[in-house]
């Protein structure tokens, strides 16, 4: 399967953090959350630190949040008529 640009960025950033003495190690999600919540990085500063555009950081954050959502569970007993009562 071809690697997407976002997955390439996540992997690159994760590898770069693994080579530091920072308190943050782990997967991309842990690094992103650490920078934003524990290191008090704004999105503008974090994009600058990582050398990416603010829209690209937004895509990485959206992708991360999408991955946190539960997988869909199809309700095969769904009845559209019951939804409008």
C-alpha positions in Angstrom: 0.0 0.0 0.0 1.3 3.4 -0.9 2.2 5.6 2.1 0.3 8.8 2.3 1.9 12.2 2.9 0.3 12.5 6.3 1.5 9.1 7.4 5.0 10.0 6.1 4.9 13.2 8.2 3.7 11.3 11.3 6.5 8.7 10.9 9.1 11.4 10.3 8.1 13.5 13.3 7.9 10.4 15.6 11.4 9.2 14.6 12.8 12.7 15.3 11.3 12.7 18.8 12.7 9.3 19.5 16.2 10.7 19.2 15.8 13.4 21.8 16.0 13.5 25.6 12.6 15.0 25.9 9.9 13.7 28.3 7.8 12.9 25.3 8.2 9.5 23.6 5.7 7.3 22.0 3.5 7.4 18.9 2.6 10.4 17.0 -0.6 11.0 18.9 1.2 11.1 22.2 3.8 13.5 20.8 1.1 15.8 19.4 -0.9 15.8 22.7 2.3 16.4 24.7 3.2 19.4 22.6 -0.2 21.0 22.8 -1.3 20.1 26.3 1.9 19.7 28.3 4.3 21.9 26.4 1.7 24.6 25.9 2.4 24.9 22.2 0.1 27.0 20.1 -0.7 25.6 16.6 1.3 28.4 15.0 4.4 27.6 17.1 4.0 23.9 16.7 3.8 24.2 12.9 6.9 26.4 12.9 8.7 23.9 15.2 7.9 21.0 13.0 8.7 23.0 9.8 5.2 22.5 8.3 2.5 24.8 7.2 -0.4 25.6 9.6 -2.9 24.0 7.2 -0.8 20.8 7.1 -0.7 20.8 10.9 -4.5 21.2 10.9 -4.7 18.1 8.6 -2.5 16.1 11.0 -4.6 17.2 14.0 -7.9 16.3 12.1 -6.4 12.9 11.1 -5.4 12.3 14.7 -8.8 13.1 16.0 -10.5 11.0 13.3 -8.4 8.0 14.4 -9.7 8.5 18.0 -13.3 7.9 16.9 -15.0 4.6 17.4 -15.3 2.4 14.3 -18.8 2.5 12.9 -21.2 -0.2 14.0 -24.0 -0.7 11.4 -27.5 -1.0 13.0 -29.1 -3.6 10.7 -32.4 -3.1 12.6 -32.5 0.6 11.7 -36.0 1.7 10.5 -36.1 5.1 8.9 -39.9 5.4 9.6 -39.2 5.2 13.4 -36.7 8.1 13.2 -39.3 10.7 12.3 -41.9 10.1 15.0 
